[in-house]
Amino acid sequence: MKDIAKVVFVIIGTFIGAGFASGQEIYIFFFKYGINGLLGITISSLILGIIISKTLKIIKENNIQNYKEFLDIIINKKYNIKIKQHKNKKLTQFINIVVNTFILVTFFIMIAGFGTYFMQQFGLNQLIGSSILSLITYVILNTNVKGVVKANEIIVPILIISVIIIGLMNLNELPLLQIKNYLIPNNSPEFILEAILYASYNSILLIPVLITLNKYIKNKKQATIIGMISALIILIMSVLIFLLLTKVDVNIEKLEMPVVYVVSNMLKILEYVYGFIILGSIFTTTISLGVSFLQNTSKNKKSYTQIAIIMCITSVIVSKIGFSNLVNMLYPIFGYLGILQIYKILTKKYNIKIAQQNY
């Protein structure tokens, strides 16, 4: 159970980044659809649970060590170990580039979100907050996977409990009439597509991270349990965030972090508690994505360190674009690009074993 908990905490730590904890993601993908938005949350949580479970089974069955090997498995039906080239090599390379690009972009978004929080709450220059996280991240990344797992083990349980407590406090105070007003169904069927896109782009981030956790998975049963627990936690937290958004009494589109606004109006001390949630969520996602990107792109220890330095410096510069602008502009695009990967995972039989080799 200890290994299961470790994997679940890293999954949730990767999932609940700045976009989720701030309410931006739930607002963009679900809130506008009313009660259908809650149905969309349920659909996306279910899809994510299945993807997590099946991905872990594929990883364990084939002893996958990096993302390229994973793509080789899900895209190609058969391998000839005597031939170095395979018919879908270009497609594999394309998806690999897209995924690594998205991981890097989301890494930048997390750094920007950290700076945005300090700017919104304390009036500090955004570059100060971004630089602080960038420096801490670089230190943690040099500890590799073990440091990332340990950080998630400590921080994520606190984040989950805090979000649930604040969400339940809000639910207790929320007038039934106000809930009904926000849960008026939007008859547009687009909420189904939005649910798929939400699961899609999150899976792009999660799968490379899951590969780094291969050694913590003992068997397929554990993979199923991890998928179920992760889906349930994602569902509960997403619904609670959704209901927090119903208390926004200003133009929500003008808020970089709408949930922070709501919580600060509930009880002053909760503003500081949620501040920890935001910063902790950003931190855990940033380090998980950072180590994932580095393991996908670095060839040796020297290049690992060099790429880490470039990533962290560049992230501070890119953070000037703005947190909500990055989320609104890029997440839906990568959601569409991730649908192919979801299809391949869900239709792949995981009894296909290949000889370990370099293509």
Wavefront OBJ file of the C-alpha trace (Angstrom):
o trace
v 0.000 0.000 0.000
v 2.923 2.342 0.642
v 4.047 2.170 -2.988
v 0.460 2.681 -4.174
v 0.206 5.810 -2.016
v 3.497 7.128 -3.405
v 2.308 6.744 -6.999
v -1.124 8.245 -6.280
v 0.445 11.260 -4.559
v 2.752 11.909 -7.527
v -0.214 11.586 -9.926
v -2.361 14.009 -7.941
v 0.637 16.282 -7.372
v 1.143 16.456 -11.132
v -2.568 16.904 -11.822
v -3.436 19.692 -9.365
v -1.214 22.409 -10.693
v -1.827 26.136 -10.842
v -4.578 25.844 -13.461
v -6.595 23.394 -11.386
v -6.140 24.834 -7.888
v -6.779 28.388 -9.069
v -10.067 27.365 -10.696
v -8.988 28.435 -14.193
v -9.174 24.930 -15.699
v -12.555 24.075 -14.177
v -13.914 27.434 -15.320
v -12.614 27.075 -18.887
v -13.681 23.471 -19.470
v -16.762 22.892 -17.291
v -18.295 25.813 -15.417
v -20.113 27.399 -18.349
v -22.114 24.191 -18.940
v -23.934 24.257 -15.582
v -25.001 20.831 -14.326
v -23.702 19.330 -17.569
v -20.320 20.658 -16.509
v -20.492 18.396 -13.456
v -21.320 15.505 -15.774
v -18.311 16.521 -17.869
v -16.113 16.409 -14.755
v -17.372 12.878 -14.056
v -16.652 11.762 -17.629
v -13.144 13.228 -17.664
v -12.317 11.745 -14.240
v -13.436 8.311 -15.437
v -11.362 8.611 -18.623
v -8.311 9.699 -16.631
v -8.714 6.779 -14.209
v -8.852 4.300 -17.109
v -5.874 5.913 -18.847
v -3.782 5.905 -15.657
v -4.605 2.262 -14.983
v -3.998 1.022 -18.509
v -0.843 3.083 -18.963
v 0.656 1.612 -15.794
v -0.209 -1.896 -17.017
v 1.456 -1.258 -20.385
v 4.526 0.173 -18.647
v 4.814 -2.772 -16.264
v 4.069 -5.445 -18.854
v 6.774 -4.182 -21.196
v 9.229 -2.795 -18.612
v 9.179 0.597 -20.335
v 11.960 2.958 -19.264
v 11.266 6.110 -21.269
v 8.528 7.847 -23.227
v 9.913 6.869 -26.635
v 9.593 3.180 -25.745
v 6.026 3.820 -24.608
v 5.128 5.440 -27.940
v 6.759 2.558 -29.809
v 4.474 0.168 -27.909
v 1.145 1.971 -28.343
v 1.603 3.101 -31.943
v 3.084 -0.030 -33.512
v 1.328 -3.386 -33.440
v 4.339 -5.524 -34.280
v 8.110 -5.190 -34.092
v 10.877 -6.857 -36.004
v 13.863 -6.791 -33.641
v 16.252 -7.212 -36.593
v 15.081 -3.994 -38.196
v 15.895 -0.664 -36.594
v 13.340 1.308 -38.527
v 9.602 0.784 -38.159
v 6.760 2.014 -40.325
v 5.385 4.528 -37.834
v 8.690 6.078 -36.835
v 7.721 9.555 -38.086
v 4.438 9.454 -36.175
v 6.265 8.346 -33.031
v 8.786 11.154 -33.402
v 6.022 13.715 -34.009
v 4.034 12.723 -30.910
v 7.215 12.621 -28.844
v 8.051 16.188 -29.888
v 4.480 17.384 -29.235
v 4.358 15.818 -25.775
v 7.760 17.095 -24.728
v 6.797 20.552 -25.986
v 3.595 20.469 -23.938
v 5.427 19.296 -20.829
v 7.890 22.160 -21.217
v 5.140 24.710 -21.898
v 3.184 23.555 -18.844
v 6.375 23.745 -16.795
v 6.574 27.388 -17.892
v 2.886 27.903 -17.002
v 3.505 26.631 -13.463
v 6.413 29.034 -13.010
v 4.214 31.869 -14.334
v 1.394 30.836 -11.956
v 3.744 31.017 -8.972
v 4.755 34.553 -9.930
v 1.128 35.532 -10.602
v 0.061 34.445 -7.104
v 2.654 36.664 -5.449
v 1.695 39.542 -7.720
v -2.063 39.166 -7.088
v -1.808 38.633 -3.333
v 1.168 40.777 -2.316
v 1.717 43.176 -5.205
v 5.228 41.864 -5.831
v 6.797 41.879 -9.273
v 5.884 38.630 -11.005
v 9.511 37.900 -11.801
v 10.330 37.627 -8.082
v 7.919 34.726 -7.464
v 8.867 33.041 -10.734
v 12.571 33.275 -9.922
v 12.065 31.780 -6.437
v 10.266 28.708 -7.791
v 12.719 28.350 -10.653
v 15.651 28.198 -8.220
v 13.971 25.728 -5.831
v 12.927 23.544 -8.773
v 16.476 23.377 -10.085
v 17.698 22.142 -6.694
v 14.990 19.428 -6.484
v 15.512 18.309 -10.086
v 19.121 17.483 -9.276
v 17.845 14.822 -6.824
v 16.034 13.098 -9.757
v 12.904 10.932 -9.227
v 13.445 10.153 -5.538
v 13.319 13.825 -4.598
v 10.144 14.353 -6.615
v 8.396 11.357 -4.989
v 9.441 12.473 -1.494
v 8.234 16.041 -2.058
v 4.861 14.766 -3.295
v 4.554 12.362 -0.348
v 4.859 15.273 2.082
v 2.903 18.020 0.308
v 0.097 16.307 -1.663
v -1.821 14.732 1.300
v -1.954 18.186 2.902
v -3.208 19.701 -0.364
v -5.951 17.083 -0.804
v -7.212 17.393 2.783
v -7.125 21.199 2.643
v -9.102 21.405 -0.619
v -11.715 18.959 0.699
v -12.127 20.828 4.005
v -12.469 24.236 2.289
v -14.816 22.744 -0.314
v -17.059 21.246 2.361
v -17.071 24.528 4.320
v -18.192 26.297 1.163
v -20.873 23.665 0.495
v -22.226 24.159 4.008
v -22.505 27.924 3.477
v -23.767 27.847 -0.115
v -27.507 28.648 -0.418
v -29.440 25.955 -2.287
v -31.014 28.597 -4.554
v -27.599 29.886 -5.577
v -26.478 26.375 -6.475
v -29.625 25.847 -8.568
v -29.005 29.095 -10.476
v -25.561 27.900 -11.541
v -26.640 24.367 -12.315
v -29.096 25.293 -15.055
v -28.273 22.866 -17.889
v -26.586 24.188 -21.013
v -28.055 22.028 -23.761
v -24.935 22.252 -25.901
v -23.353 18.789 -26.345
v -19.931 20.460 -26.399
v -19.435 19.591 -22.727
v -18.632 16.013 -23.798
v -15.869 17.232 -26.121
v -14.558 19.534 -23.374
v -14.458 16.582 -20.949
v -12.470 14.532 -23.454
v -10.087 17.433 -24.147
v -9.546 17.963 -20.410
v -8.671 14.306 -19.904
v -6.580 14.378 -23.068
v -4.231 17.203 -22.193
v -3.881 16.003 -18.610
v -2.944 12.550 -19.892
v -0.181 14.136 -21.977
v 1.331 15.424 -18.746
v 0.661 12.355 -16.625
v 1.932 9.550 -18.881
v 5.610 10.603 -18.996
v 5.475 11.046 -15.203
v 3.940 7.564 -14.790
v 6.843 6.078 -16.722
v 9.298 7.473 -14.166
v 7.353 5.565 -11.472
v 7.732 2.129 -13.077
v 9.736 0.678 -10.177
v 6.962 1.440 -7.674
v 4.392 -0.733 -9.522
v 4.442 -4.421 -8.578
v 1.583 -5.830 -10.691
v -1.510 -5.077 -12.775
v -3.815 -5.182 -9.744
v -1.920 -2.288 -8.204
v -2.247 -0.391 -11.491
v -6.039 -0.825 -11.392
v -6.248 0.320 -7.756
v -4.083 3.377 -8.471
v -6.295 4.340 -11.418
v -9.488 4.025 -9.356
v -8.162 5.981 -6.361
v -6.718 8.723 -8.586
v -9.989 9.101 -10.520
v -12.009 9.354 -7.300
v -9.738 12.024 -5.807
v -9.759 14.009 -9.069
v -13.573 13.801 -9.231
v -14.132 14.952 -5.637
v -11.660 17.830 -5.830
v -12.944 19.004 -9.234
v -16.576 19.112 -8.051
v -15.587 21.061 -4.935
v -13.626 23.574 -7.041
v -16.637 23.875 -9.393
v -18.940 24.707 -6.457
v -16.464 27.265 -5.114
v -16.721 29.107 -8.442
v -20.473 29.613 -7.921
v -19.595 32.176 -5.242
v -17.698 34.502 -7.581
v -19.648 37.800 -7.481
v -17.589 39.748 -10.027
v -16.661 39.188 -13.680
v -14.876 35.875 -13.368
v -13.054 36.404 -16.662
v -11.055 39.233 -15.089
v -9.731 37.021 -12.283
v -6.417 35.247 -12.781
v -7.175 32.961 -9.819
v -10.945 32.950 -9.127
v -10.879 30.369 -6.315
v -8.369 32.476 -4.370
v -10.821 35.376 -4.650
v -13.693 33.247 -3.304
v -11.715 31.764 -0.419
v -10.394 35.171 0.665
v -14.020 36.347 1.045
v -15.022 33.306 3.116
v -12.603 33.639 6.027
v -9.351 35.596 6.204
v -7.273 32.705 7.510
v -8.480 30.505 4.633
v -6.846 32.933 2.240
v -3.460 31.945 3.659
v -4.381 28.246 3.768
v -5.404 28.325 0.123
v -2.295 30.273 -0.667
v -0.344 27.250 0.531
v -2.552 25.011 -1.641
v -1.875 27.115 -4.729
v 1.862 27.314 -4.139
v 2.108 23.648 -3.129
v 0.131 22.553 -6.193
v 2.327 24.594 -8.483
v 5.484 23.257 -6.839
v 4.542 19.562 -7.035
v 3.442 19.854 -10.664
v 6.538 21.801 -11.643
v 9.019 19.290 -10.222
v 7.089 16.301 -11.633
v 6.999 17.812 -15.117
v 10.600 18.961 -14.845
v 12.020 15.519 -14.074
v 9.759 13.974 -16.731
v 11.002 16.357 -19.436
v 14.629 15.900 -18.420
v 14.394 12.101 -18.504
v 12.779 12.281 -21.946
v 15.364 14.622 -23.464
v 18.699 14.228 -21.672
v 21.224 11.630 -22.850
v 23.522 11.683 -19.814
v 24.057 13.366 -16.463
v 25.874 16.321 -18.000
v 23.112 17.089 -20.506
v 20.522 16.562 -17.717
v 22.117 19.375 -15.692
v 22.563 21.648 -18.699
v 18.959 21.278 -19.857
v 17.721 21.835 -16.286
v 19.597 25.153 -16.106
v 18.234 26.307 -19.487
v 14.672 25.265 -18.539
v 14.674 27.122 -15.252
v 16.156 30.346 -16.661
v 13.861 30.344 -19.703
v 10.780 29.735 -17.518
v 11.325 33.036 -15.706
v 11.496 34.935 -19.013
v 8.388 33.221 -20.474
v 6.403 33.857 -17.261
v 5.989 37.498 -18.355
v 3.352 36.346 -20.890
v 0.901 35.801 -18.024
v -0.637 32.786 -16.328
v -4.264 32.870 -17.520
v -3.207 33.812 -21.077
v -1.013 30.730 -21.287
v -3.746 28.446 -19.882
v -6.480 29.773 -22.196
v -4.290 29.752 -25.280
v -2.406 26.467 -25.035
v -4.325 23.873 -22.981
v -7.231 23.359 -25.435
v -4.776 23.075 -28.385
v -2.782 20.311 -26.735
v -6.035 18.671 -25.672
v -6.849 18.036 -29.344
v -3.341 16.752 -29.998
v -3.606 14.289 -27.102
v -6.777 12.578 -28.366
v -4.746 10.325 -30.697
v -2.667 9.138 -27.748
v -5.792 8.383 -25.689
v -7.240 6.365 -28.587
v -4.040 4.356 -28.970
v -3.836 3.619 -25.235
v -7.469 2.574 -24.876
v -7.326 0.275 -27.911
v -3.936 -1.293 -27.151
v -3.700 -4.825 -25.829
v -1.030 -4.939 -23.142
v 0.165 -8.471 -23.698
v 2.543 -7.316 -26.421
v 6.121 -7.676 -25.224
v 9.129 -6.452 -27.130
v 12.825 -6.938 -26.773
v 14.449 -3.900 -25.186
v 16.415 -2.097 -27.880
v 17.313 1.326 -29.211
v 15.670 2.393 -32.398
l 1 2 3 4 5 6 7 8 9 10 11 12 13 14 15 16 17 18 19 20 21 22 23 24 25 26 27 28 29 30 31 32 33 34 35 36 37 38 39 40 41 42 43 44 45 46 47 48 49 50 51 52 53 54 55 56 57 58 59 60 61 62 63 64 65 66 67 68 69 70 71 72 73 74 75 76 77 78 79 80 81 82 83 84 85 86 87 88 89 90 91 92 93 94 95 96 97 98 99 100 101 102 103 104 105 106 107 108 109 110 111 112 113 114 115 116 117 118 119 120 121 122 123 124 125 126 127 128 129 130 131 132 133 134 135 136 137 138 139 140 141 142 143 144 145 146 147 148 149 150 151 152 153 154 155 156 157 158 159 160 161 162 163 164 165 166 167 168 169 170 171 172 173 174 175 176 177 178 179 180 181 182 183 184 185 186 187 188 189 190 191 192 193 194 195 196 197 198 199 200 201 202 203 204 205 206 207 208 209 210 211 212 213 214 215 216 217 218 219 220 221 222 223 224 225 226 227 228 229 230 231 232 233 234 235 236 237 238 239 240 241 242 243 244 245 246 247 248 249 250 251 252 253 254 255 256 257 258 259 260 261 262 263 264 265 266 267 268 269 270 271 272 273 274 275 276 277 278 279 280 281 282 283 284 285 286 287 288 289 290 291 292 293 294 295 296 297 298 299 300 301 302 303 304 305 306 307 308 309 310 311 312 313 314 315 316 317 318 319 320 321 322 323 324 325 326 327 328 329 330 331 332 333 334 335 336 337 338 339 340 341 342 343 344 345 346 347 348 349 350 351 352 353 354 355 356 357 358 359
